[in-house]
Amino acid sequence: MNRYLRFWLFGLALVAMACSKKAVSTIPAGPAKPNLNIEEIEFEYMQGKARMVLRDANKEREVKTNIRIRKDSVIWMTFSVIGVQGGKALINKDSITIVSNLDKEYYVFEYPELSKRYNFEINYNVIQEAMLGNLILPRNDADDISQESSFFLLKQQTGDITVSNYVNAASMKIEKVEMKEATNNNSLTLNYSNFQPVGNKLFPYNGTINLFYKTLSGVLNTTIIFEYNKAEVGGKELKFPFNIPKKYARR
């Protein structure tokens, strides 16, 4: 099971390649930009059940996951395969902890460590927003906005990373995000679909992450597919039980 969890973490961590908070200089005033009010899901607590498929050049793996979120605070997940709980994850403001019950071991990842490893700034916020289909990178005066017949294109720049957000002009929901790093052409694309009401907002029940990245052995492709079968929000407090048995080894 640790392969499932490490693979999931790797893909999710790299979603964060656009979350740098570095200042971007403003551009001179030009023609008025289209008004763009992206609809983002709002909640205090959220919970859901989803099927997750993880695919690379060698294998395709499928897990079922239960997800609970307290907004801007904690994300809790459990993983199971064929009805057997194989692991769990806790993502909070400080770190990511992943536990493999089958291997009796666990991993703790601090955000500075992950940022250094992947050469991207990684934090809690970008993971939460990517999972919800919200805008990952904060808006800035330097953002470029254009309008096509059926969508808005919001282009953002942070360091050498270009982020292109495709927003449906009717629903004002983000349907696609493309990220590309100029120095090495690493790229990541998020696609959101099957929007259904959750609370008083639309939520993407389906999502796909495609990651292309360079390694010493060549360009690799990783795909992660999310398919929710249940999602709900509310103000009722949820519990986030999480413990690590003493006999488990830290890796």
N, C-alpha and C positions, 0 to 999 in steps of 0.2 A: 504493500500500500504506500510505502514512502515514495515510490516512483510516481504514483498518481499525484500525491500532494506536492512533491517538489516540482513536478511538471506544471501543475496548476499555479503554484507560486511564481514560477519563472515567467509564465505568460502574463499573469496579472501584474507582476512587478514592472514588466516592461510596458504595460499600458501607461505607466507613470512617466514616460519619457517626455510628456508635454507639460508637466506640472511645475516647471521651474518658475519661481516668483521673481526672477531677475527683472530689474527695471528696464523698460523699453522706451527709448526716446520718442516723443510725440512727433508727428509729421505736420508740416505746414497745413493751414486750413485750405481746403479745396472745395469742390462741389459738395453740396449737402448729401450725406449718406442716407440710405434708406433706413427707416425706423425698424429696428429689429428687437422684438420682445420675445425671447425664447421662453416657451413654457417649460417649467421644471417642476417635477413632482415634489410636494411638500408634505412633511409628516413629522411626528415625534417618534413613533415606533413603527417598524415595518417587519413583516415576516412573510416567508414564502417557501415554496418547495420547487425544486428545479432538477432537470436532467442536464448533466454536463458531459460533453464529449470532448476528449483531448486527443489530438491527432498530430503526429509528426511523420517523418519519412519512414520510420520503422514500425510504428504501432498505432492502433486506434484503441483508446480506452474509454470506458463509460462509467460514470459514477452518478449516484443520486445524492442530492444535498438538501439539507434544511438550512435556511438562512434567517437570521434575525438581526435587525439593525436598530440601534438607538442613534438618531441623527446626530452627526458631528461628534460622536463619542466612541461607539464600538460596533464592530461587525463580528457576528458569531456564526460559525458554520460547522455542520457535521457531514461526514461523507460515508456512504455505504455502497457496497457492491453485492448484488444478489441477496439483499436483506441483511447483510452482516456489516455492522458499523466498523469501519476500518480506520477512521481518523476524525480529527476535528481541528478547527483553526479559530484563533482569536486575533482580530486586528483592532488595535486601538491607536491612540494618538502617539504612543511611544514606540511601538514595535509590532511585529507579526510573530505569533507563536503557532506552530503546527505540530500536532501530535499524531504519531502513527501507532494505533493500538496493536496492529498485527506484528510490527517489528519491535514494539516496546521501546520506542525512542521518540525524541522530540527535537525541534529546531526553534531557535529564537533568533529573529532577524531584526536588528536595529535599522532604522531608516538611513542614517549616515552610512552604514556598512553597505546596504543595498545600493544606495546612490553611487558610492564609489565603485562598486562591483560592475554596475551597468552603465556608469558614466552618465547617469541621469539623476536629477533630484527627485526623490520619491518621498511621499508623505501620505498620511491617512486620507486627506481630502480627495486626492485624485482617484484613489481606489474606490471610495464611496461614490463619487460622481460618475465614474465610468460604469459602475455596476447599475446605476439608476438611469443612465442615459441622459444625464445632465451635462452642462457645459463643463469641460475639464479645466481649461485654462481661463483665469479671470479676464474679464473684458478690459480693454485698454484703448486710449485715444488713438493709438497707432493701428488698431485693427482695421482691416479693409473689408467693406461690405459691398457686395454686388447682388443684383437680383435677376434671376432668369424667370421663365414663364411659370415654373412650378416650384421653385425653391430659391432660398437665399443662400449665398456662399459667404461665410464669415472666415476670413483668413487671418491668422495670428502668427506672430513670430516670437520665439524665445530662444536666445542664443543662436545656434545654427539649426534649430528645429523649426520647420514650417508645419502649422496645424491648419487644416482645411475642414471646416464644419459645414455640412450640408443640411439646411433647415427647411422642412416642408412648409411652403408658403401658406397652406390652408390650416394645418394643425399647429404650426410653429413649434414642432418637435424636431429634435435632432435625429436624422435618420442615418447619417454616415459621418464618420470622422476619419480623416487621413492624416497621418503624421509621417514626416520624412526628415531624416538627419542628413544635412548637406555633406558632411565630411566623409561619410562611409556608405551613404545610401541605404542605411537601415531604415525600414519602414514598417508601419503598423496601421492597419485599417480596422475600424469598428463599424459594424452594420447593425442597426436596430430595426425591428419590424414587429408585426402583429401587436399593434398598440391597442390596449384595452383599458377601460376606466379602472383606476385604483384610487379610492377616495373620490375627490373631485377633479383629478388630473388623469392624463393618459400615461400609461406605463408600457415600455416595450417588453412583451412576454418572450420575445426571441431576440437573441443577439449572437453575433459571430465576431471573433477576433482573429485576424490574420496577421502574422508577424513574419517578416523576412529579415534575417540578420546574418552578418558575415562572421565566419569563424575561420580557424586555420585550415579546416577541411573544406571550406567553400561556403556558399550561401545556403542557409537552412530555412525551412518553412515550418512554422508552428501554427496550428489552428485550434481555437477553443470555441465551442458552441454551447450557448446557454438556452434552455427551453423551460420556461416557467410553466407549471400547471396550476399554481396557486400563488396569489400575492395579495396582501391586504395591509392597510395602514390604520392607525388609530392612536388614541392617547392612553390606552390601557398599558400599564407598565409590563414589559416582558422581562423574563429572567434570562440570564446568560451564564448558566452553570459551566464552570471550566476548572478542571483540576488535572494535575499531572502526577500519576502514581510515583512514589519515591523510587521504585525499582526501575523506572524508565531511564534510559541513558540519554544525555544531551549530546547531540551531534553538531 
